[in-house]
Amino acid sequence: MGPLQEPKVAAPPVKKEKVVRYRECRKNHAARIGGYAVDGCMEFMAAGEEGTGAALKCAACGCHRSFHKREVEREAPCDCSSVTSPQC
Ligand SMILES: [Zn+2]
């Protein structure tokens, strides 16, 4: 009697693909002293893998993802026919 290995077929739930991008960091680092100063980070980069706590932290500036400007793109990532630049 050997170990019975049955293949696990995990069907991922069908979900609508929604592309969300996080742009510039808008955390005010000078709020404590009544000023306004951002760190200049222009795009959120996850510090860790998706699903971990580090994924919500920016690798570049160290701020939480919620400080970054959120942009939702619903269309295809690249549509060469309607971009303003001549080359894609
Ligand atoms: Zn930041």
PDB file of the backbone (N, CA, C, O) and the ligand in Angstrom, with CONECT records:
HET     ZN  A 101       1
ATOM      1  N   MET A   1       0.838  -1.203   0.000  1.00  0.00           N
ATOM      2  CA  MET A   1       0.000   0.000   0.000  1.00  0.00           C
ATOM      3  C   MET A   1       0.874   1.254   0.000  1.00  0.00           C
ATOM      4  O   MET A   1       1.454   1.623   1.021  1.00  0.00           O
ATOM      5  N   GLY A   2       0.953   1.867  -1.101  1.00  0.00           N
ATOM      6  CA  GLY A   2       1.746   3.101  -1.188  1.00  0.00           C
ATOM      7  C   GLY A   2       0.853   4.313  -0.980  1.00  0.00           C
ATOM      8  O   GLY A   2      -0.374   4.218  -0.950  1.00  0.00           O
ATOM      9  N   PRO A   3       1.488   5.411  -0.844  1.00  0.00           N
ATOM     10  CA  PRO A   3       0.710   6.661  -0.664  1.00  0.00           C
ATOM     11  C   PRO A   3      -0.054   7.003  -1.934  1.00  0.00           C
ATOM     12  O   PRO A   3       0.483   6.995  -3.042  1.00  0.00           O
ATOM     13  N   LEU A   4      -1.274   7.291  -1.735  1.00  0.00           N
ATOM     14  CA  LEU A   4      -2.130   7.613  -2.877  1.00  0.00           C
ATOM     15  C   LEU A   4      -2.070   9.115  -3.152  1.00  0.00           C
ATOM     16  O   LEU A   4      -2.422   9.951  -2.319  1.00  0.00           O
ATOM     17  N   GLN A   5      -1.621   9.400  -4.324  1.00  0.00           N
ATOM     18  CA  GLN A   5      -1.522  10.820  -4.668  1.00  0.00           C
ATOM     19  C   GLN A   5      -2.585  11.173  -5.692  1.00  0.00           C
ATOM     20  O   GLN A   5      -2.554  10.726  -6.838  1.00  0.00           O
ATOM     21  N   GLU A   6      -3.492  11.963  -5.255  1.00  0.00           N
ATOM     22  CA  GLU A   6      -4.500  12.419  -6.204  1.00  0.00           C
ATOM     23  C   GLU A   6      -4.220  13.864  -6.598  1.00  0.00           C
ATOM     24  O   GLU A   6      -3.977  14.726  -5.753  1.00  0.00           O
ATOM     25  N   PRO A   7      -4.260  14.092  -7.862  1.00  0.00           N
ATOM     26  CA  PRO A   7      -3.949  15.457  -8.326  1.00  0.00           C
ATOM     27  C   PRO A   7      -4.984  16.463  -7.832  1.00  0.00           C
ATOM     28  O   PRO A   7      -6.194  16.252  -7.912  1.00  0.00           O
ATOM     29  N   LYS A   8      -4.457  17.546  -7.329  1.00  0.00           N
ATOM     30  CA  LYS A   8      -5.367  18.584  -6.843  1.00  0.00           C
ATOM     31  C   LYS A   8      -5.631  19.578  -7.966  1.00  0.00           C
ATOM     32  O   LYS A   8      -4.727  20.258  -8.451  1.00  0.00           O
ATOM     33  N   VAL A   9      -6.847  19.636  -8.346  1.00  0.00           N
ATOM     34  CA  VAL A   9      -7.211  20.590  -9.394  1.00  0.00           C
ATOM     35  C   VAL A   9      -7.969  21.747  -8.741  1.00  0.00           C
ATOM     36  O   VAL A   9      -9.144  21.635  -8.391  1.00  0.00           O
ATOM     37  N   ALA A  10      -7.273  22.827  -8.598  1.00  0.00           N
ATOM     38  CA  ALA A  10      -7.895  23.997  -7.988  1.00  0.00           C
ATOM     39  C   ALA A  10      -8.302  24.972  -9.079  1.00  0.00           C
ATOM     40  O   ALA A  10      -7.468  25.651  -9.678  1.00  0.00           O
ATOM     41  N   ALA A  11      -9.562  25.023  -9.312  1.00  0.00           N
ATOM     42  CA  ALA A  11     -10.050  25.946 -10.325  1.00  0.00           C
ATOM     43  C   ALA A  11     -10.146  27.348  -9.738  1.00  0.00           C
ATOM     44  O   ALA A  11     -10.911  27.593  -8.805  1.00  0.00           O
ATOM     45  N   PRO A  12      -9.383  28.237 -10.280  1.00  0.00           N
ATOM     46  CA  PRO A  12      -9.422  29.607  -9.767  1.00  0.00           C
ATOM     47  C   PRO A  12     -10.759  30.265 -10.096  1.00  0.00           C
ATOM     48  O   PRO A  12     -11.289  30.096 -11.194  1.00  0.00           O
ATOM     49  N   PRO A  13     -11.290  31.003  -9.153  1.00  0.00           N
ATOM     50  CA  PRO A  13     -12.570  31.677  -9.417  1.00  0.00           C
ATOM     51  C   PRO A  13     -12.424  32.730 -10.503  1.00  0.00           C
ATOM     52  O   PRO A  13     -11.448  33.478 -10.553  1.00  0.00           O
ATOM     53  N   VAL A  14     -13.393  32.761 -11.339  1.00  0.00           N
ATOM     54  CA  VAL A  14     -13.343  33.725 -12.441  1.00  0.00           C
ATOM     55  C   VAL A  14     -13.613  35.118 -11.907  1.00  0.00           C
ATOM     56  O   VAL A  14     -14.668  35.399 -11.338  1.00  0.00           O
ATOM     57  N   LYS A  15     -12.649  35.964 -12.103  1.00  0.00           N
ATOM     58  CA  LYS A  15     -12.855  37.337 -11.671  1.00  0.00           C
ATOM     59  C   LYS A  15     -12.470  38.295 -12.778  1.00  0.00           C
ATOM     60  O   LYS A  15     -11.618  38.008 -13.619  1.00  0.00           O
ATOM     61  N   LYS A  16     -13.116  39.422 -12.750  1.00  0.00           N
ATOM     62  CA  LYS A  16     -12.848  40.402 -13.783  1.00  0.00           C
ATOM     63  C   LYS A  16     -11.485  41.038 -13.564  1.00  0.00           C
ATOM     64  O   LYS A  16     -11.142  41.492 -12.473  1.00  0.00           O
ATOM     65  N   GLU A  17     -10.749  41.048 -14.616  1.00  0.00           N
ATOM     66  CA  GLU A  17      -9.417  41.635 -14.540  1.00  0.00           C
ATOM     67  C   GLU A  17      -9.521  43.151 -14.515  1.00  0.00           C
ATOM     68  O   GLU A  17     -10.079  43.777 -15.416  1.00  0.00           O
ATOM     69  N   LYS A  18      -8.979  43.701 -13.480  1.00  0.00           N
ATOM     70  CA  LYS A  18      -8.987  45.154 -13.376  1.00  0.00           C
ATOM     71  C   LYS A  18      -7.575  45.611 -13.087  1.00  0.00           C
ATOM     72  O   LYS A  18      -6.969  45.220 -12.090  1.00  0.00           O
ATOM     73  N   VAL A  19      -7.072  46.426 -13.955  1.00  0.00           N
ATOM     74  CA  VAL A  19      -5.687  46.864 -13.788  1.00  0.00           C
ATOM     75  C   VAL A  19      -5.652  48.110 -12.920  1.00  0.00           C
ATOM     76  O   VAL A  19      -6.192  49.157 -13.278  1.00  0.00           O
ATOM     77  N   VAL A  20      -5.017  47.975 -11.793  1.00  0.00           N
ATOM     78  CA  VAL A  20      -4.887  49.110 -10.885  1.00  0.00           C
ATOM     79  C   VAL A  20      -3.426  49.496 -10.776  1.00  0.00           C
ATOM     80  O   VAL A  20      -2.561  48.659 -10.517  1.00  0.00           O
ATOM     81  N   ARG A  21      -3.175  50.742 -10.974  1.00  0.00           N
ATOM     82  CA  ARG A  21      -1.799  51.225 -10.864  1.00  0.00           C
ATOM     83  C   ARG A  21      -1.710  52.241  -9.743  1.00  0.00           C
ATOM     84  O   ARG A  21      -2.658  52.977  -9.471  1.00  0.00           O
ATOM     85  N   TYR A  22      -0.596  52.269  -9.121  1.00  0.00           N
ATOM     86  CA  TYR A  22      -0.375  53.244  -8.061  1.00  0.00           C
ATOM     87  C   TYR A  22       0.741  54.178  -8.495  1.00  0.00           C
ATOM     88  O   TYR A  22       1.883  53.775  -8.715  1.00  0.00           O
ATOM     89  N   ARG A  23       0.367  55.419  -8.605  1.00  0.00           N
ATOM     90  CA  ARG A  23       1.305  56.412  -9.143  1.00  0.00           C
ATOM     91  C   ARG A  23       2.113  57.069  -8.027  1.00  0.00           C
ATOM     92  O   ARG A  23       2.592  56.404  -7.109  1.00  0.00           O
ATOM     93  N   GLU A  24       2.250  58.379  -8.129  1.00  0.00           N
ATOM     94  CA  GLU A  24       3.164  59.073  -7.237  1.00  0.00           C
ATOM     95  C   GLU A  24       2.729  59.030  -5.771  1.00  0.00           C
ATOM     96  O   GLU A  24       1.543  59.002  -5.444  1.00  0.00           O
ATOM     97  N   CYS A  25       3.733  59.027  -4.918  1.00  0.00           N
ATOM     98  CA  CYS A  25       3.484  59.032  -3.483  1.00  0.00           C
ATOM     99  C   CYS A  25       3.092  60.437  -3.048  1.00  0.00           C
ATOM    100  O   CYS A  25       3.714  61.426  -3.436  1.00  0.00           O
ATOM    101  N   ARG A  26       2.060  60.495  -2.243  1.00  0.00           N
ATOM    102  CA  ARG A  26       1.591  61.806  -1.812  1.00  0.00           C
ATOM    103  C   ARG A  26       1.609  61.947  -0.297  1.00  0.00           C
ATOM    104  O   ARG A  26       0.911  62.783   0.277  1.00  0.00           O
ATOM    105  N   LYS A  27       2.399  61.139   0.315  1.00  0.00           N
ATOM    106  CA  LYS A  27       2.498  61.250   1.759  1.00  0.00           C
ATOM    107  C   LYS A  27       3.227  62.541   2.125  1.00  0.00           C
ATOM    108  O   LYS A  27       4.303  62.843   1.609  1.00  0.00           O
ATOM    109  N   ASN A  28       2.613  63.280   3.021  1.00  0.00           N
ATOM    110  CA  ASN A  28       3.211  64.532   3.450  1.00  0.00           C
ATOM    111  C   ASN A  28       4.155  64.280   4.619  1.00  0.00           C
ATOM    112  O   ASN A  28       3.720  64.058   5.749  1.00  0.00           O
ATOM    113  N   HIS A  29       5.416  64.318   4.339  1.00  0.00           N
ATOM    114  CA  HIS A  29       6.405  64.021   5.373  1.00  0.00           C
ATOM    115  C   HIS A  29       6.629  65.202   6.309  1.00  0.00           C
ATOM    116  O   HIS A  29       7.260  65.060   7.357  1.00  0.00           O
ATOM    117  N   ALA A  30       6.116  66.358   5.932  1.00  0.00           N
ATOM    118  CA  ALA A  30       6.324  67.544   6.758  1.00  0.00           C
ATOM    119  C   ALA A  30       5.049  67.963   7.479  1.00  0.00           C
ATOM    120  O   ALA A  30       4.946  69.085   7.976  1.00  0.00           O
ATOM    121  N   ALA A  31       4.082  67.055   7.533  1.00  0.00           N
ATOM    122  CA  ALA A  31       2.800  67.406   8.148  1.00  0.00           C
ATOM    123  C   ALA A  31       2.967  67.757   9.622  1.00  0.00           C
ATOM    124  O   ALA A  31       2.249  68.606  10.151  1.00  0.00           O
ATOM    125  N   ARG A  32       3.900  67.110  10.269  1.00  0.00           N
ATOM    126  CA  ARG A  32       4.085  67.351  11.709  1.00  0.00           C
ATOM    127  C   ARG A  32       4.526  68.774  12.002  1.00  0.00           C
ATOM    128  O   ARG A  32       4.177  69.340  13.037  1.00  0.00           O
ATOM    129  N   ILE A  33       5.282  69.338  11.104  1.00  0.00           N
ATOM    130  CA  ILE A  33       5.774  70.695  11.337  1.00  0.00           C
ATOM    131  C   ILE A  33       4.968  71.715  10.563  1.00  0.00           C
ATOM    132  O   ILE A  33       5.367  72.872  10.431  1.00  0.00           O
ATOM    133  N   GLY A  34       3.831  71.276  10.055  1.00  0.00           N
ATOM    134  CA  GLY A  34       2.931  72.205   9.387  1.00  0.00           C
ATOM    135  C   GLY A  34       3.334  72.554   7.973  1.00  0.00           C
ATOM    136  O   GLY A  34       2.825  73.519   7.402  1.00  0.00           O
ATOM    137  N   GLY A  35       4.214  71.808   7.420  1.00  0.00           N
ATOM    138  CA  GLY A  35       4.643  72.078   6.049  1.00  0.00           C
ATOM    139  C   GLY A  35       4.116  71.036   5.086  1.00  0.00           C
ATOM    140  O   GLY A  35       3.228  70.248   5.412  1.00  0.00           O
ATOM    141  N   TYR A  36       4.670  71.053   3.925  1.00  0.00           N
ATOM    142  CA  TYR A  36       4.265  70.064   2.931  1.00  0.00           C
ATOM    143  C   TYR A  36       5.483  69.614   2.155  1.00  0.00           C
ATOM    144  O   TYR A  36       6.131  70.414   1.479  1.00  0.00           O
ATOM    145  N   ALA A  37       5.788  68.356   2.250  1.00  0.00           N
ATOM    146  CA  ALA A  37       6.938  67.818   1.527  1.00  0.00           C
ATOM    147  C   ALA A  37       6.700  66.350   1.231  1.00  0.00           C
ATOM    148  O   ALA A  37       6.489  65.539   2.133  1.00  0.00           O
ATOM    149  N   VAL A  38       6.737  66.032  -0.035  1.00  0.00           N
ATOM    150  CA  VAL A  38       6.599  64.631  -0.424  1.00  0.00           C
ATOM    151  C   VAL A  38       7.986  64.060  -0.702  1.00  0.00           C
ATOM    152  O   VAL A  38       8.959  64.795  -0.870  1.00  0.00           O
ATOM    153  N   ASP A  39       8.051  62.749  -0.745  1.00  0.00           N
ATOM    154  CA  ASP A  39       9.366  62.137  -0.905  1.00  0.00           C
ATOM    155  C   ASP A  39       9.802  62.028  -2.363  1.00  0.00           C
ATOM    156  O   ASP A  39      10.940  61.658  -2.652  1.00  0.00           O
ATOM    157  N   GLY A  40       8.899  62.350  -3.273  1.00  0.00           N
ATOM    158  CA  GLY A  40       9.289  62.369  -4.679  1.00  0.00           C
ATOM    159  C   GLY A  40       9.190  61.029  -5.375  1.00  0.00           C
ATOM    160  O   GLY A  40       9.572  60.897  -6.538  1.00  0.00           O
ATOM    161  N   CYS A  41       8.680  60.037  -4.670  1.00  0.00           N
ATOM    162  CA  CYS A  41       8.513  58.726  -5.285  1.00  0.00           C
ATOM    163  C   CYS A  41       7.404  58.826  -6.325  1.00  0.00           C
ATOM    164  O   CYS A  41       6.306  59.294  -6.026  1.00  0.00           O
ATOM    165  N   MET A  42       7.685  58.396  -7.515  1.00  0.00           N
ATOM    166  CA  MET A  42       6.742  58.598  -8.613  1.00  0.00           C
ATOM    167  C   MET A  42       5.906  57.377  -8.950  1.00  0.00           C
ATOM    168  O   MET A  42       4.925  57.484  -9.686  1.00  0.00           O
ATOM    169  N   GLU A  43       6.272  56.238  -8.431  1.00  0.00           N
ATOM    170  CA  GLU A  43       5.479  55.050  -8.722  1.00  0.00           C
ATOM    171  C   GLU A  43       5.660  54.026  -7.615  1.00  0.00           C
ATOM    172  O   GLU A  43       6.761  53.783  -7.121  1.00  0.00           O
ATOM    173  N   PHE A  44       4.526  53.436  -7.248  1.00  0.00           N
ATOM    174  CA  PHE A  44       4.566  52.437  -6.182  1.00  0.00           C
ATOM    175  C   PHE A  44       5.184  51.136  -6.685  1.00  0.00           C
ATOM    176  O   PHE A  44       4.812  50.605  -7.732  1.00  0.00           O
ATOM    177  N   MET A  45       6.117  50.656  -5.920  1.00  0.00           N
ATOM    178  CA  MET A  45       6.696  49.346  -6.218  1.00  0.00           C
ATOM    179  C   MET A  45       6.578  48.484  -4.975  1.00  0.00           C
ATOM    180  O   MET A  45       7.104  48.832  -3.918  1.00  0.00           O
ATOM    181  N   ALA A  46       5.898  47.380  -5.100  1.00  0.00           N
ATOM    182  CA  ALA A  46       5.680  46.517  -3.947  1.00  0.00           C
ATOM    183  C   ALA A  46       7.008  46.007  -3.399  1.00  0.00           C
ATOM    184  O   ALA A  46       7.882  45.562  -4.143  1.00  0.00           O
ATOM    185  N   ALA A  47       7.132  46.085  -2.087  1.00  0.00           N
ATOM    186  CA  ALA A  47       8.379  45.646  -1.456  1.00  0.00           C
ATOM    187  C   ALA A  47       8.403  44.135  -1.253  1.00  0.00           C
ATOM    188  O   ALA A  47       9.442  43.553  -0.941  1.00  0.00           O
ATOM    189  N   GLY A  48       7.232  43.508  -1.437  1.00  0.00           N
ATOM    190  CA  GLY A  48       7.174  42.066  -1.239  1.00  0.00           C
ATOM    191  C   GLY A  48       6.161  41.440  -2.164  1.00  0.00           C
ATOM    192  O   GLY A  48       5.566  42.111  -3.007  1.00  0.00           O
ATOM    193  N   GLU A  49       5.975  40.173  -2.003  1.00  0.00           N
ATOM    194  CA  GLU A  49       5.055  39.461  -2.886  1.00  0.00           C
ATOM    195  C   GLU A  49       3.607  39.746  -2.530  1.00  0.00           C
ATOM    196  O   GLU A  49       3.274  40.081  -1.393  1.00  0.00           O
ATOM    197  N   GLU A  50       2.768  39.603  -3.528  1.00  0.00           N
ATOM    198  CA  GLU A  50       1.340  39.818  -3.349  1.00  0.00           C
ATOM    199  C   GLU A  50       0.807  38.867  -2.290  1.00  0.00           C
ATOM    200  O   GLU A  50       1.118  37.676  -2.301  1.00  0.00           O
ATOM    201  N   GLY A  51       0.008  39.394  -1.380  1.00  0.00           N
ATOM    202  CA  GLY A  51      -0.548  38.547  -0.336  1.00  0.00           C
ATOM    203  C   GLY A  51       0.187  38.689   0.987  1.00  0.00           C
ATOM    204  O   GLY A  51      -0.318  38.285   2.035  1.00  0.00           O
ATOM    205  N   THR A  52       1.363  39.256   0.932  1.00  0.00           N
ATOM    206  CA  THR A  52       2.110  39.493   2.160  1.00  0.00           C
ATOM    207  C   THR A  52       1.974  40.958   2.566  1.00  0.00           C
ATOM    208  O   THR A  52       1.553  41.801   1.774  1.00  0.00           O
ATOM    209  N   GLY A  53       2.328  41.237   3.780  1.00  0.00           N
ATOM    210  CA  GLY A  53       2.224  42.607   4.259  1.00  0.00           C
ATOM    211  C   GLY A  53       3.165  43.533   3.518  1.00  0.00           C
ATOM    212  O   GLY A  53       2.888  44.724   3.368  1.00  0.00           O
ATOM    213  N   ALA A  54       4.262  42.994   3.061  1.00  0.00           N
ATOM    214  CA  ALA A  54       5.257  43.804   2.369  1.00  0.00           C
ATOM    215  C   ALA A  54       4.754  44.281   1.021  1.00  0.00           C
ATOM    216  O   ALA A  54       5.271  45.252   0.468  1.00  0.00           O
ATOM    217  N   ALA A  55       3.749  43.604   0.492  1.00  0.00           N
ATOM    218  CA  ALA A  55       3.220  43.987  -0.814  1.00  0.00           C
ATOM    219  C   ALA A  55       2.515  45.332  -0.753  1.00  0.00           C
ATOM    220  O   ALA A  55       2.294  45.973  -1.781  1.00  0.00           O
ATOM    221  N   LEU A  56       2.165  45.753   0.449  1.00  0.00           N
ATOM    222  CA  LEU A  56       1.474  47.032   0.608  1.00  0.00           C
ATOM    223  C   LEU A  56       2.439  48.158   0.916  1.00  0.00           C
ATOM    224  O   LEU A  56       2.033  49.294   1.160  1.00  0.00           O
ATOM    225  N   LYS A  57       3.697  47.835   0.902  1.00  0.00           N
ATOM    226  CA  LYS A  57       4.696  48.844   1.222  1.00  0.00           C
ATOM    227  C   LYS A  57       5.519  49.145  -0.020  1.00  0.00           C
ATOM    228  O   LYS A  57       5.887  48.245  -0.774  1.00  0.00           O
ATOM    229  N   CYS A  58       5.798  50.407  -0.214  1.00  0.00           N
ATOM    230  CA  CYS A  58       6.576  50.784  -1.384  1.00  0.00           C
ATOM    231  C   CYS A  58       8.051  50.508  -1.152  1.00  0.00           C
ATOM    232  O   CYS A  58       8.622  50.912  -0.140  1.00  0.00           O
ATOM    233  N   ALA A  59       8.652  49.821  -2.099  1.00  0.00           N
ATOM    234  CA  ALA A  59      10.062  49.481  -1.961  1.00  0.00           C
ATOM    235  C   ALA A  59      10.937  50.716  -2.148  1.00  0.00           C
ATOM    236  O   ALA A  59      12.060  50.774  -1.647  1.00  0.00           O
ATOM    237  N   ALA A  60      10.421  51.685  -2.863  1.00  0.00           N
ATOM    238  CA  ALA A  60      11.226  52.862  -3.159  1.00  0.00           C
ATOM    239  C   ALA A  60      11.233  53.857  -2.007  1.00  0.00           C
ATOM    240  O   ALA A  60      12.294  54.333  -1.603  1.00  0.00           O
ATOM    241  N   CYS A  61      10.059  54.173  -1.479  1.00  0.00           N
ATOM    242  CA  CYS A  61      10.014  55.220  -0.452  1.00  0.00           C
ATOM    243  C   CYS A  61       9.591  54.690   0.913  1.00  0.00           C
ATOM    244  O   CYS A  61       9.710  55.399   1.912  1.00  0.00           O
ATOM    245  N   GLY A  62       9.105  53.466   0.970  1.00  0.00           N
ATOM    246  CA  GLY A  62       8.780  52.863   2.253  1.00  0.00           C
ATOM    247  C   GLY A  62       7.409  53.225   2.793  1.00  0.00           C
ATOM    248  O   GLY A  62       7.062  52.843   3.911  1.00  0.00           O
ATOM    249  N   CYS A  63       6.631  53.951   2.020  1.00  0.00           N
ATOM    250  CA  CYS A  63       5.311  54.359   2.488  1.00  0.00           C
ATOM    251  C   CYS A  63       4.274  53.274   2.179  1.00  0.00           C
ATOM    252  O   CYS A  63       4.478  52.415   1.322  1.00  0.00           O
ATOM    253  N   HIS A  64       3.166  53.344   2.901  1.00  0.00           N
ATOM    254  CA  HIS A  64       2.078  52.410   2.626  1.00  0.00           C
ATOM    255  C   HIS A  64       1.469  52.732   1.274  1.00  0.00           C
ATOM    256  O   HIS A  64       1.501  53.872   0.811  1.00  0.00           O
ATOM    257  N   ARG A  65       0.910  51.697   0.648  1.00  0.00           N
ATOM    258  CA  ARG A  65       0.356  51.857  -0.695  1.00  0.00           C
ATOM    259  C   ARG A  65      -0.749  52.897  -0.757  1.00  0.00           C
ATOM    260  O   ARG A  65      -0.966  53.533  -1.788  1.00  0.00           O
ATOM    261  N   SER A  66      -1.443  53.060   0.360  1.00  0.00           N
ATOM    262  CA  SER A  66      -2.576  53.987   0.367  1.00  0.00           C
ATOM    263  C   SER A  66      -2.141  55.436   0.177  1.00  0.00           C
ATOM    264  O   SER A  66      -2.961  56.296  -0.143  1.00  0.00           O
ATOM    265  N   PHE A  67      -0.874  55.702   0.370  1.00  0.00           N
ATOM    266  CA  PHE A  67      -0.388  57.063   0.168  1.00  0.00           C
ATOM    267  C   PHE A  67      -0.167  57.366  -1.306  1.00  0.00           C
ATOM    268  O   PHE A  67      -0.031  58.523  -1.701  1.00  0.00           O
ATOM    269  N   HIS A  68      -0.135  56.339  -2.091  1.00  0.00           N
ATOM    270  CA  HIS A  68       0.107  56.543  -3.511  1.00  0.00           C
ATOM    271  C   HIS A  68      -1.204  56.778  -4.255  1.00  0.00           C
ATOM    272  O   HIS A  68      -2.241  56.203  -3.924  1.00  0.00           O
ATOM    273  N   LYS A  69      -1.132  57.608  -5.232  1.00  0.00           N
ATOM    274  CA  LYS A  69      -2.301  57.931  -6.040  1.00  0.00           C
ATOM    275  C   LYS A  69      -2.750  56.684  -6.795  1.00  0.00           C
ATOM    276  O   LYS A  69      -1.957  56.014  -7.456  1.00  0.00           O
ATOM    277  N   ARG A  70      -4.032  56.396  -6.679  1.00  0.00           N
ATOM    278  CA  ARG A  70      -4.550  55.173  -7.260  1.00  0.00           C
ATOM    279  C   ARG A  70      -5.192  55.450  -8.606  1.00  0.00           C
ATOM    280  O   ARG A  70      -5.988  56.376  -8.765  1.00  0.00           O
ATOM    281  N   GLU A  71      -4.827  54.627  -9.560  1.00  0.00           N
ATOM    282  CA  GLU A  71      -5.400  54.770 -10.895  1.00  0.00           C
ATOM    283  C   GLU A  71      -5.944  53.437 -11.352  1.00  0.00           C
ATOM    284  O   GLU A  71      -5.284  52.405 -11.228  1.00  0.00           O
ATOM    285  N   VAL A  72      -7.146  53.466 -11.878  1.00  0.00           N
ATOM    286  CA  VAL A  72      -7.753  52.232 -12.356  1.00  0.00           C
ATOM    287  C   VAL A  72      -7.841  52.266 -13.866  1.00  0.00           C
ATOM    288  O   VAL A  72      -8.419  53.176 -14.459  1.00  0.00           O
ATOM    289  N   GLU A  73      -7.264  51.270 -14.459  1.00  0.00           N
ATOM    290  CA  GLU A  73      -7.339  51.163 -15.914  1.00  0.00           C
ATOM    291  C   GLU A  73      -8.158  49.929 -16.244  1.00  0.00           C
ATOM    292  O   GLU A  73      -7.841  48.817 -15.823  1.00  0.00           O
ATOM    293  N   ARG A  74      -9.202  50.150 -16.996  1.00  0.00           N
ATOM    294  CA  ARG A  74     -10.072  49.015 -17.306  1.00  0.00           C
ATOM    295  C   ARG A  74      -9.838  48.470 -18.706  1.00  0.00           C
ATOM    296  O   ARG A  74     -10.244  47.353 -19.028  1.00  0.00           O
ATOM    297  N   GLU A  75      -9.190  49.257 -19.518  1.00  0.00           N
ATOM    298  CA  GLU A  75      -8.979  48.835 -20.891  1.00  0.00           C
ATOM    299  C   GLU A  75      -7.739  47.963 -20.999  1.00  0.00           C
ATOM    300  O   GLU A  75      -7.034  47.732 -20.017  1.00  0.00           O
ATOM    301  N   ALA A  76      -7.492  47.491 -22.191  1.00  0.00           N
ATOM    302  CA  ALA A  76      -6.305  46.693 -22.443  1.00  0.00           C
ATOM    303  C   ALA A  76      -5.064  47.534 -22.164  1.00  0.00           C
ATOM    304  O   ALA A  76      -5.061  48.747 -22.374  1.00  0.00           O
ATOM    305  N   PRO A  77      -4.019  46.878 -21.692  1.00  0.00           N
ATOM    306  CA  PRO A  77      -2.812  47.622 -21.293  1.00  0.00           C
ATOM    307  C   PRO A  77      -2.195  48.434 -22.416  1.00  0.00           C
ATOM    308  O   PRO A  77      -1.641  49.506 -22.172  1.00  0.00           O
ATOM    309  N   CYS A  78      -2.280  47.945 -23.625  1.00  0.00           N
ATOM    310  CA  CYS A  78      -1.666  48.694 -24.721  1.00  0.00           C
ATOM    311  C   CYS A  78      -2.601  48.753 -25.917  1.00  0.00           C
ATOM    312  O   CYS A  78      -3.009  47.730 -26.467  1.00  0.00           O
ATOM    313  N   ASP A  79      -2.924  49.961 -26.296  1.00  0.00           N
ATOM    314  CA  ASP A  79      -3.738  50.134 -27.484  1.00  0.00           C
ATOM    315  C   ASP A  79      -3.016  51.112 -28.399  1.00  0.00           C
ATOM    316  O   ASP A  79      -3.107  52.328 -28.234  1.00  0.00           O
ATOM    317  N   CYS A  80      -2.311  50.561 -29.349  1.00  0.00           N
ATOM    318  CA  CYS A  80      -1.412  51.375 -30.158  1.00  0.00           C
ATOM    319  C   CYS A  80      -2.150  52.368 -31.045  1.00  0.00           C
ATOM    320  O   CYS A  80      -1.574  53.378 -31.447  1.00  0.00           O
ATOM    321  N   SER A  81      -3.407  52.100 -31.354  1.00  0.00           N
ATOM    322  CA  SER A  81      -4.101  52.928 -32.329  1.00  0.00           C
ATOM    323  C   SER A  81      -4.544  54.262 -31.740  1.00  0.00           C
ATOM    324  O   SER A  81      -4.790  55.210 -32.485  1.00  0.00           O
ATOM    325  N   SER A  82      -4.647  54.349 -30.438  1.00  0.00           N
ATOM    326  CA  SER A  82      -5.227  55.564 -29.868  1.00  0.00           C
ATOM    327  C   SER A  82      -4.282  56.312 -28.933  1.00  0.00           C
ATOM    328  O   SER A  82      -4.697  57.237 -28.235  1.00  0.00           O
ATOM    329  N   VAL A  83      -3.032  55.916 -28.922  1.00  0.00           N
ATOM    330  CA  VAL A  83      -2.106  56.657 -28.079  1.00  0.00           C
ATOM    331  C   VAL A  83      -1.604  57.876 -28.821  1.00  0.00           C
ATOM    332  O   VAL A  83      -1.590  57.909 -30.052  1.00  0.00           O
ATOM    333  N   THR A  84      -1.194  58.870 -28.068  1.00  0.00           N
ATOM    334  CA  THR A  84      -0.775  60.114 -28.677  1.00  0.00           C
ATOM    335  C   THR A  84       0.620  60.025 -29.281  1.00  0.00           C
ATOM    336  O   THR A  84       0.946  60.735 -30.232  1.00  0.00           O
ATOM    337  N   SER A  85       1.430  59.148 -28.720  1.00  0.00           N
ATOM    338  CA  SER A  85       2.781  59.025 -29.257  1.00  0.00           C
ATOM    339  C   SER A  85       2.747  58.262 -30.579  1.00  0.00           C
ATOM    340  O   SER A  85       1.970  57.319 -30.727  1.00  0.00           O
ATOM    341  N   PRO A  86       3.570  58.654 -31.527  1.00  0.00           N
ATOM    342  CA  PRO A  86       3.568  58.022 -32.858  1.00  0.00           C
ATOM    343  C   PRO A  86       4.005  56.571 -32.807  1.00  0.00           C
ATOM    344  O   PRO A  86       3.566  55.759 -33.621  1.00  0.00           O
ATOM    345  N   GLN A  87       4.858  56.244 -31.863  1.00  0.00           N
ATOM    346  CA  GLN A  87       5.338  54.883 -31.772  1.00  0.00           C
ATOM    347  C   GLN A  87       4.907  54.255 -30.469  1.00  0.00           C
ATOM    348  O   GLN A  87       4.790  54.929 -29.446  1.00  0.00           O
ATOM    349  N   CYS A  88       4.678  52.980 -30.515  1.00  0.00           N
ATOM    350  CA  CYS A  88       4.268  52.308 -29.302  1.00  0.00           C
ATOM    351  C   CYS A  88       5.467  51.564 -28.721  1.00  0.00           C
ATOM    352  O   CYS A  88       5.347  50.917 -27.680  1.00  0.00           O
TER     353      CYS A  88
HETATM  354 ZN    ZN A 101       6.424  57.669  -0.146  1.00  0.00          ZN2+
END
